Amino acid sequence: MLVYNNFLNVMKSEKVTFAQLGALLGCRYQTVSDIVNGETKGGFLYDDAILIQKVFFPKYNHEYLFLRVDTENYKPKSDN
């Protein structure tokens, strides 16, 4: 699954909810949750990502915020 880990962390730190994002995008909060948590193959539409960043997360870099991580093939770096 491709997950927006940075996005999730920023949502928590900025106290932004899926319901708020859904209201902005005109969709259900569950739809936003599915996209962020990698339940859907596609990610955010470009225009939606730009809108979210401008409205809720203007101090964060777009590339950082919308980086997707493949959790099925992710291997953490060892400290060796």
DSSP file (Angstrom, degrees, kcal/mol; ACC not computed):
  #  RESIDUE AA STRUCTURE BP1 BP2  ACC     N-H-->O    O-->H-N    N-H-->O    O-->H-N    TCO  KAPPA ALPHA  PHI   PSI    X-CA   Y-CA   Z-CA
    1    1 A M              0   0    0      0, 0.0    70,-2.8     0, 0.0     2,-0.7   0.000 360.0 360.0 360.0 142.1    0.0    0.0    0.0
    2    2 A L  E     -A   70   0A   0     36,-0.3     2,-0.4    38,-0.2    68,-0.2  -0.868 360.0-174.7 -97.6 112.9    1.2    3.5   -0.7
    3    3 A V  E     -A   69   0A   0     66,-2.9    66,-3.1    -2,-0.7     2,-1.4  -0.845  31.6-132.0-114.9 142.7    0.6    5.6    2.4
    4    4 A Y     >  +     0   0    0     32,-2.3     4,-2.3    -2,-0.4    64,-0.2  -0.644  37.1 166.4 -88.6  77.4    1.1    9.3    3.0
    5    5 A N  H  > S+     0   0    0     -2,-1.4     4,-2.3    62,-0.2    -1,-0.2   0.920  74.4  47.6 -62.8 -46.1    3.1    8.9    6.2
    6    6 A N  H  > S+     0   0    0     61,-0.5     4,-2.6     1,-0.2     5,-0.2   0.911 111.1  52.6 -61.5 -41.3    4.3   12.6    6.3
    7    7 A F  H  > S+     0   0    0     58,-0.5     4,-2.7    60,-0.3    -1,-0.2   0.923 109.2  49.1 -59.7 -45.7    0.8   13.8    5.7
    8    8 A L  H  X S+     0   0    0     -4,-2.3     4,-2.0     2,-0.2    -1,-0.2   0.908 111.8  48.8 -61.5 -42.9   -0.6   11.7    8.5
    9    9 A N  H  X S+     0   0    0     -4,-2.3     4,-2.4     1,-0.2    -1,-0.2   0.902 112.7  47.5 -64.3 -41.2    2.0   13.0   10.9
   10   10 A V  H  X S+     0   0    0     -4,-2.6     4,-2.7     2,-0.2    -2,-0.2   0.900 107.9  55.9 -68.0 -40.5    1.4   16.6    9.9
   11   11 A M  H  X>S+     0   0    0     -4,-2.7     5,-2.2    -5,-0.2     4,-0.7   0.930 110.6  45.8 -54.7 -45.5   -2.4   16.1   10.3
   12   12 A K  H ><5S+     0   0    0     -4,-2.0     3,-0.7     1,-0.2    -2,-0.2   0.937 114.0  46.6 -64.1 -47.2   -1.8   15.0   13.8
   13   13 A S  H 3<5S+     0   0    0     -4,-2.4    -1,-0.2     1,-0.2    -2,-0.2   0.848 119.2  40.5 -67.5 -32.2    0.6   17.8   14.7
   14   14 A E  H 3<5S-     0   0    0     -4,-2.7    -1,-0.2    -5,-0.2    -2,-0.2   0.442 107.6-125.6 -93.5  -1.3   -1.7   20.4   13.1
   15   15 A K  T <<5 +     0   0    0     -4,-0.7     2,-0.4    -3,-0.7    -3,-0.2   0.897  53.5 155.5  57.3  45.2   -4.9   18.8   14.5
   16   16 A V      < -     0   0    0     -5,-2.2    -1,-0.2    -6,-0.2     2,-0.2  -0.874  28.5-148.7-101.8 135.1   -6.6   18.6   11.1
   17   17 A T     >  -     0   0    0     -2,-0.4     4,-1.9     1,-0.1     5,-0.2  -0.611  25.0-118.0-103.9 161.3   -9.2   15.9   10.7
   18   18 A F  H  > S+     0   0    0      1,-0.2     4,-2.8    -2,-0.2     5,-0.2   0.844 116.6  59.1 -61.6 -33.6  -10.4   13.7    7.8
   19   19 A A  H  > S+     0   0    0      2,-0.2     4,-2.3     1,-0.2    -1,-0.2   0.905 104.9  48.4 -63.2 -41.3  -13.8   15.4    8.2
   20   20 A Q  H  > S+     0   0    0      2,-0.2     4,-2.0     1,-0.2    -2,-0.2   0.913 113.2  47.4 -64.6 -42.2  -12.2   18.8    7.6
   21   21 A L  H  X S+     0   0    0     -4,-1.9     4,-2.3     2,-0.2    -2,-0.2   0.907 111.3  51.2 -65.2 -41.7  -10.4   17.6    4.6
   22   22 A G  H  X>S+     0   0    0     -4,-2.8     5,-2.5     1,-0.2     4,-1.5   0.898 108.6  51.3 -61.5 -41.4  -13.6   15.9    3.2
   23   23 A A  H  <5S+     0   0    0     -4,-2.3    -1,-0.2     1,-0.2    -2,-0.2   0.904 110.7  48.9 -63.0 -41.0  -15.5   19.2    3.7
   24   24 A L  H  <5S+     0   0    0     -4,-2.0    -2,-0.2     1,-0.2    -1,-0.2   0.905 118.4  38.9 -63.9 -41.8  -12.9   21.1    1.8
   25   25 A L  H  <5S-     0   0    0     -4,-2.3    -1,-0.2     2,-0.1    -2,-0.2   0.561 110.2-118.4 -88.4  -9.1  -12.8   18.6   -1.1
   26   26 A G  T  <5S+     0   0    0     -4,-1.5     2,-0.3     1,-0.3    -3,-0.2   0.869  77.1 103.2  74.3  37.4  -16.6   17.9   -1.1
   27   27 A C  S   <S-     0   0    0     -5,-2.5    -1,-0.3    -6,-0.1    -2,-0.1  -0.871  78.2 -75.8-140.4 174.6  -16.3   14.2   -0.3
   28   28 A R     >  -     0   0    0     -2,-0.3     4,-1.4     1,-0.1     3,-0.5  -0.374  36.4-122.8 -71.4 151.4  -16.8   11.9    2.7
   29   29 A Y  H  > S+     0   0    0      1,-0.2     4,-2.5     2,-0.2     5,-0.2   0.845 113.2  60.2 -61.5 -32.2  -14.2   11.8    5.4
   30   30 A Q  H  > S+     0   0    0      1,-0.2     4,-2.6     2,-0.2    -1,-0.2   0.846  99.8  55.3 -65.7 -33.7  -13.9    8.0    4.7
   31   31 A T  H  > S+     0   0    0     -3,-0.5     4,-1.9     2,-0.2    -1,-0.2   0.930 110.1  45.4 -63.1 -45.3  -12.8    8.8    1.1
   32   32 A V  H  X S+     0   0    0     -4,-1.4     4,-2.7     2,-0.2     5,-0.2   0.923 112.5  51.5 -63.8 -44.5  -10.0   11.0    2.3
   33   33 A S  H  X S+     0   0    0     -4,-2.5     4,-2.5     1,-0.2     6,-0.3   0.912 108.5  51.3 -58.7 -43.9   -9.0    8.4    4.9
   34   34 A D  H  <>S+     0   0    0     -4,-2.6     5,-2.5     2,-0.2     6,-0.9   0.898 112.0  46.8 -61.3 -41.2   -8.9    5.7    2.3
   35   35 A I  H ><5S+     0   0    0     -4,-1.9     3,-1.2     3,-0.2    -2,-0.2   0.952 115.1  44.8 -65.5 -49.6   -6.7    7.8    0.0
   36   36 A V  H 3<5S+     0   0    0     -4,-2.7   -32,-2.3     1,-0.3    -2,-0.2   0.874 114.8  48.1 -64.4 -38.6   -4.3    8.8    2.8
   37   37 A N  T 3<5S-     0   0    0     -4,-2.5    -1,-0.3    -5,-0.2    -2,-0.2   0.334 115.9-110.5 -89.5   7.7   -4.0    5.3    4.3
   38   38 A G  T < 5S+     0   0    0     -3,-1.2   -36,-0.3    -4,-0.3    -3,-0.2   0.692  76.8 131.9  77.8  19.3   -3.4    3.7    0.9
   39   39 A E      < +     0   0    0     -5,-2.5     2,-0.3    -6,-0.3    -4,-0.2   0.656  68.0  55.2 -77.3 -15.2   -6.7    1.8    0.6
   40   40 A T  S    S-     0   0    0     -6,-0.9   -38,-0.2     2,-0.2    -2,-0.0  -0.882  81.8-132.5-115.4 150.5   -7.1    3.2   -3.0
   41   41 A K  S    S+     0   0    0     -2,-0.3     2,-0.2   -40,-0.1    -1,-0.1   0.904  90.0  62.8 -68.3 -41.2   -4.5    2.8   -5.8
   42   42 A G  S    S-     0   0    0      1,-0.1    -2,-0.2    -3,-0.1     3,-0.1  -0.502  74.2-147.9 -83.7 153.7   -4.6    6.4   -6.8
   43   43 A G        -     0   0    0      1,-0.3    -1,-0.1    -2,-0.2     2,-0.1  -0.046  47.7 -41.5 -96.8-154.3   -3.6    9.2   -4.5
   44   44 A F        -     0   0    0     -9,-0.1    -1,-0.3     1,-0.1     2,-0.1  -0.421  63.3-108.3 -69.0 146.4   -4.9   12.7   -4.3
   45   45 A L     >  -     0   0    0      1,-0.1     4,-2.6    -2,-0.1     5,-0.2  -0.479  32.7-114.6 -66.4 149.1   -5.6   14.6   -7.5
   46   46 A Y  H  > S+     0   0    0      1,-0.2     4,-2.4     2,-0.2     5,-0.2   0.920 115.5  49.2 -55.7 -48.6   -3.1   17.3   -8.1
   47   47 A D  H  > S+     0   0    0      1,-0.2     4,-2.1     2,-0.2    -1,-0.2   0.878 111.9  49.6 -61.1 -38.2   -5.6   20.1   -7.8
   48   48 A D  H  > S+     0   0    0      2,-0.2     4,-2.7     1,-0.2    -1,-0.2   0.909 109.7  51.1 -66.6 -41.8   -6.9   18.6   -4.5
   49   49 A A  H  X S+     0   0    0     -4,-2.6     4,-2.4     2,-0.2    -2,-0.2   0.917 110.8  48.4 -62.1 -43.6   -3.3   18.3   -3.1
   50   50 A I  H  X S+     0   0    0     -4,-2.4     4,-2.4    -5,-0.2    -1,-0.2   0.919 112.6  48.8 -62.3 -43.8   -2.5   21.9   -3.9
   51   51 A L  H  X S+     0   0    0     -4,-2.1     4,-2.6     2,-0.2     5,-0.3   0.930 111.4  48.9 -62.1 -46.7   -5.8   23.1   -2.3
   52   52 A I  H  X>S+     0   0    0     -4,-2.7     4,-2.7     1,-0.2     5,-1.0   0.930 112.6  48.1 -58.8 -46.8   -5.2   21.0    0.9
   53   53 A Q  H  X5S+     0   0    0     -4,-2.4     4,-0.7     1,-0.2     7,-0.2   0.912 114.1  46.0 -62.9 -43.1   -1.6   22.3    1.2
   54   54 A K  H  <5S+     0   0    0     -4,-2.4    -1,-0.2    -5,-0.2    -2,-0.2   0.889 120.7  37.4 -67.2 -39.9   -2.7   25.9    0.7
   55   55 A V  H  <5S+     0   0    0     -4,-2.6    -2,-0.2    -5,-0.2    -3,-0.2   0.930 134.3  14.2 -80.9 -46.9   -5.6   25.8    3.1
   56   56 A F  H  <5S+     0   0    0     -4,-2.7    -3,-0.2    -5,-0.3    -2,-0.1   0.771 133.2  28.9-104.0 -29.6   -4.4   23.5    5.9
   57   57 A F    ><< +     0   0    0     -5,-1.0     3,-1.8    -4,-0.7    -1,-0.1  -0.301  60.2 146.9-132.7  50.9   -0.6   23.2    5.6
   58   58 A P  T 3  S+     0   0    0      0, 0.0    -1,-0.1     0, 0.0     4,-0.1   0.754  73.7  58.4 -64.0 -23.4    0.9   26.3    4.0
   59   59 A K  T 3  S+     0   0    0     -3,-0.1     2,-0.4    -6,-0.1    -5,-0.1   0.509  93.5  84.5 -85.2  -1.4    4.1   26.0    6.0
   60   60 A Y  S <  S-     0   0    0     -3,-1.8     2,-0.2    -7,-0.2    -3,-0.1  -0.810  85.3-110.9-104.8 142.4    4.9   22.5    4.7
   61   61 A N     >  -     0   0    0     -2,-0.4     4,-2.7     1,-0.1     5,-0.2  -0.461  21.6-133.8 -66.8 134.9    6.6   21.7    1.4
   62   62 A H  H  > S+     0   0    0      1,-0.2     4,-2.2     2,-0.2    -1,-0.1   0.896 104.7  50.5 -58.9 -43.9    4.3   20.1   -1.1
   63   63 A E  H  4 S+     0   0    0      1,-0.2    -1,-0.2     2,-0.2     4,-0.2   0.889 113.4  45.4 -65.2 -39.3    6.8   17.3   -2.0
   64   64 A Y  H >4 S+     0   0    0      1,-0.2     3,-1.1     2,-0.2    -2,-0.2   0.941 113.7  49.4 -65.6 -48.1    7.4   16.4    1.7
   65   65 A L  H 3< S+     0   0    0     -4,-2.7   -58,-0.5     1,-0.2    -2,-0.2   0.868 116.9  38.8 -61.9 -40.6    3.7   16.5    2.5
   66   66 A F  T 3< S+     0   0    0     -4,-2.2     2,-0.3    -5,-0.2    -1,-0.2   0.117  79.1 130.7-106.1  21.9    2.5   14.3   -0.4
   67   67 A L    <   -     0   0    0     -3,-1.1   -61,-0.5    -4,-0.2     2,-0.4  -0.598  47.3-147.6 -70.3 130.4    5.4   11.7   -0.5
   68   68 A R        -     0   0    0     -2,-0.3     2,-0.4   -64,-0.2   -64,-0.2  -0.866   6.0-153.8-106.2 137.7    3.9    8.2   -0.5
   69   69 A V  E     -A    3   0A   0    -66,-3.1   -66,-2.9    -2,-0.4     2,-1.1  -0.918  16.5-131.1-111.8 132.5    5.6    5.3    1.1
   70   70 A D  E >   -A    2   0A   0     -2,-0.4     3,-0.5   -68,-0.2     4,-0.4  -0.713  23.2-173.5 -81.4 100.7    5.1    1.7    0.0
   71   71 A T  T 3  S+     0   0    0    -70,-2.8    -1,-0.2    -2,-1.1   -69,-0.1   0.687  78.1  60.6 -73.4 -17.9    4.4    0.0    3.3
   72   72 A E  T 3  S+     0   0    0    -71,-0.4    -1,-0.2     1,-0.2   -70,-0.1   0.808 117.5  28.7 -78.3 -29.4    4.4   -3.5    1.8
   73   73 A N  S <  S+     0   0    0     -3,-0.5     2,-0.3   -72,-0.2    -2,-0.2   0.230  89.9 127.3-114.1  12.4    8.0   -3.2    0.6
   74   74 A Y        -     0   0    0     -4,-0.4    -3,-0.0    -3,-0.1    -5,-0.0  -0.552  34.2-174.9 -76.6 130.6    9.4   -0.8    3.2
   75   75 A K        -     0   0    0     -2,-0.3     3,-0.1     3,-0.0    -3,-0.0  -0.969  23.0-130.8-125.9 114.2   12.5   -2.0    5.0
   76   76 A P        -     0   0    0      0, 0.0     2,-0.2     0, 0.0     0, 0.0  -0.293  29.8-104.4 -62.9 147.8   13.7    0.3    7.8
   77   77 A K        -     0   0    0      1,-0.1     2,-0.2     2,-0.0     0, 0.0  -0.494  34.6-126.9 -70.5 139.3   17.4    1.2    7.7
   78   78 A S        -     0   0    0     -2,-0.2    -1,-0.1     1,-0.1    -3,-0.0  -0.493  10.1-127.7 -83.3 159.2   19.5   -0.7   10.3
   79   79 A D              0   0    0      1,-0.2    -1,-0.1    -2,-0.2    -2,-0.0   0.404 360.0 360.0 -85.8   2.9   21.7    1.2   12.7
   80   80 A N              0   0    0      0, 0.0    -1,-0.2     0, 0.0    -2,-0.0   0.494 360.0 360.0 -71.1 360.0   24.8   -0.9   11.7
